[in-house]
Amino acid sequence: MGMFSEKPENEPLHSGEVFNLWSHLYATKGYMVTLQIFINHTGDHDLKVFLEDLLENCYKQEEQQTEAILKQNGIRLPPAPPARPDVQVEDIPAGARFNDPEIALLVQRELVVGKIKDSYIMGIAIRSDIPEMFGEFHVQKSEYEDKLMKIMKEKGWIVAPPINLK
């Protein structure tokens, strides 16, 4: 059976898997800092709770799982940017502050792009545990995207394209 075995964790990673796992981890670590910044900037309670939940239960989980596979395979981990301190939204000058609808839109965009990247990694992977893990990431991002869409609708932050009445 060669290099393929009953346990995927015993199989070697191919170069595409290594590159994409490493790149995913690097981007995830960077986006976690971005979420900390967004949490500091938001004044809306519902959005803040959503962002904190997204950070803790989606991106930190992805970071831990991806890191574990890279460590298990002896791959050097990417650096992480420094965490940002917590600040009060009132301490950020109005002209320098992200608005809540802007934050929601940027997070929504990242969730959509993340699902595309997850799908790509699922498609190039040979080891069965990699597409399985990224499939879970994809589903989780879809669930968070749905939650965010509900918040955006409730707050009136959706800007709909023109409606075709024909």
HELIX and SHEET records of a PDB file:
HELIX    1   1 PRO A    8  ASN A   10  5                                   3    
HELIX    2   2 SER A   15  HIS A   41  1                                  27    
HELIX    3   3 HIS A   45  LEU A   54  1                                  10    
HELIX    4   4 LEU A   55  TYR A   59  3                                   5    
HELIX    5   5 LYS A   60  GLN A   72  1                                  13    
HELIX    6   6 VAL A   89  ASP A   91  5                                   3    
HELIX    7   7 ALA A   94  ALA A   96  5                                   3    
HELIX    8   8 ASP A  100  ILE A  124  1                                  25    
HELIX    9   9 ASP A  129  LYS A  155  1                                  27    
END                                                                             
